[in-house]
Amino acid sequence: MSRKKDVFSWGIIILALLLIAATALYVLWPQLQPHASVRIGDGVFAARVANTPETREKGLSGTQSLRQEEAMLFVYDTDSKWSVWMKDMNYPIDIVWLNSKKEVVYIVKNAAPESYPYENFAPKQDARYILELAAGTVDRKKIIVGKEAAFDENNLEGIGL
């Protein structure tokens, strides 16, 4: 009987430790993702960084909201007319394309989730970065074509997991 009690006790302890570890990972996961501070127009944004094919494809899809001081920064290795889709989005966003000099080259305001699958949004000229912001931010923070953004492109790798 004592042996069964010991096995049961160890099982409970292991289960509790796994639950604690899973909770900690859930809470800390956003901080473990690559992130950057992006200054543009009259705003400074805490941006999650999408710098791999997988994170760029997922983007903000499936998220429930984006606070006004948050953003997502898509980073590419080359310049191109990178497009954005609104697959699995739950809210509208403003989209800002930046060239390799971090200058705004194109803006889409209030891109609606309902636009998918009918419309992809793409700039008229090549871009290196895309910044997704809460809808209305472009107007509120006075972001216009030609405006320059500031962020440290050498610090966008984050923690590889």
C-alpha positions in Angstrom: 0.0 0.0 0.0 2.8 2.4 0.8 4.4 1.8 -2.6 1.1 2.9 -4.3 1.0 6.0 -2.2 4.5 6.9 -3.2 3.8 6.5 -6.9 0.6 8.5 -6.6 2.4 11.3 -4.6 5.2 11.5 -7.2 2.7 11.5 -10.0 0.9 14.5 -8.4 4.2 16.3 -7.9 5.3 15.8 -11.5 1.8 16.9 -12.8 2.0 20.0 -10.6 5.5 20.8 -11.9 4.4 20.4 -15.5 1.4 22.6 -14.9 3.6 25.3 -13.4 6.1 25.1 -16.3 3.3 25.3 -18.9 1.8 28.3 -17.2 5.2 30.0 -17.0 5.8 29.4 -20.7 2.4 30.7 -21.6 3.0 33.9 -19.6 6.5 34.5 -20.8 6.1 33.4 -24.5 5.5 37.0 -25.8 8.7 38.2 -24.2 10.6 35.3 -25.7 9.6 36.3 -29.2 11.7 38.8 -31.1 10.6 42.3 -30.5 11.7 45.9 -31.2 10.9 49.4 -30.3 9.7 51.3 -33.4 9.5 55.1 -33.5 7.5 56.6 -36.4 5.5 59.8 -36.8 4.4 60.9 -33.3 4.4 57.3 -32.0 6.6 54.7 -30.3 5.5 51.2 -30.6 6.4 47.9 -28.9 6.6 45.7 -32.0 6.6 41.9 -32.3 9.0 40.9 -35.0 8.1 38.5 -37.8 11.5 37.6 -39.4 11.0 34.0 -40.5 8.8 32.6 -43.3 6.6 31.0 -40.6 6.1 34.1 -38.5 5.6 36.3 -41.5 2.9 34.0 -42.8 1.1 33.9 -39.5 1.5 37.6 -38.6 -1.3 38.8 -36.4 -3.7 36.1 -37.6 -5.8 34.7 -34.9 -5.0 37.4 -32.3 -8.0 39.1 -30.7 -6.8 42.7 -30.6 -3.8 45.0 -31.0 -3.4 47.8 -28.5 -2.6 51.3 -29.8 1.0 51.2 -28.5 1.6 47.8 -30.1 2.6 46.8 -33.6 4.0 43.9 -35.7 7.2 44.5 -37.7 7.8 42.2 -40.7 11.4 42.0 -41.7 12.6 40.8 -45.1 16.1 40.1 -46.3 15.5 41.7 -49.7 13.4 44.5 -51.2 10.2 43.6 -53.0 6.5 44.4 -53.3 5.7 42.3 -50.3 1.9 41.8 -49.9 -0.3 41.4 -46.8 -3.4 39.3 -46.5 -6.0 39.5 -43.8 -6.5 35.7 -43.3 -7.9 34.8 -39.9 -7.8 38.5 -38.7 -10.4 39.6 -36.2 -10.0 43.4 -36.4 -8.9 46.0 -39.0 -5.4 47.4 -39.1 -3.3 50.1 -40.7 -0.4 48.8 -42.8 2.8 50.8 -43.5 5.5 49.7 -45.9 9.1 50.9 -45.4 12.0 50.8 -47.8 15.5 49.7 -46.8 16.2 53.3 -45.5 13.2 52.9 -43.2 11.2 55.5 -45.1 7.5 55.1 -45.5 6.7 54.2 -49.2 3.1 53.1 -49.0 0.2 53.1 -46.5 -3.1 51.2 -46.3 -5.5 52.5 -43.7 -8.2 50.4 -42.0 -7.5 47.1 -43.9 -10.6 45.0 -43.1 -10.6 41.3 -42.1 -13.5 40.9 -44.6 -11.1 41.7 -47.4 -9.7 38.1 -47.3 -9.7 36.2 -49.6 -10.7 38.8 -52.1 -7.9 41.3 -51.7 -4.1 41.3 -50.9 -2.6 44.6 -50.0 0.8 45.5 -51.7 2.8 48.6 -52.2 3.4 50.3 -55.5 7.2 50.2 -55.0 9.7 47.9 -53.3 9.8 47.7 -49.5 12.0 45.9 -46.9 9.8 46.2 -43.9 6.1 46.2 -43.1 4.6 47.7 -40.0 1.1 46.6 -38.9 -0.7 49.0 -36.5 -4.1 49.3 -34.8 -6.6 50.8 -37.2 -6.6 54.6 -37.0 -3.0 54.8 -35.8 -1.6 56.2 -39.1 -3.9 59.3 -38.8 -3.6 59.7 -35.0 0.3 59.5 -35.1 0.7 61.5 -38.3 2.4 58.8 -40.3 2.8 59.8 -43.9 4.7 58.7 -47.0 8.3 59.9 -46.8 8.3 59.9 -43.0 11.3 57.9 -41.6 11.0 55.2 -38.9 13.6 54.4 -36.3 14.5 51.0 -35.0 17.6 48.9 -34.6 17.7 46.4 -37.4 20.7 44.7 -35.9 18.6 43.7 -32.8 15.7 42.0 -34.6 16.8 38.4 -34.3 15.3 37.8 -30.8 15.7 34.5 -29.0 15.6 31.4 -31.2 13.4 28.7 -29.7 
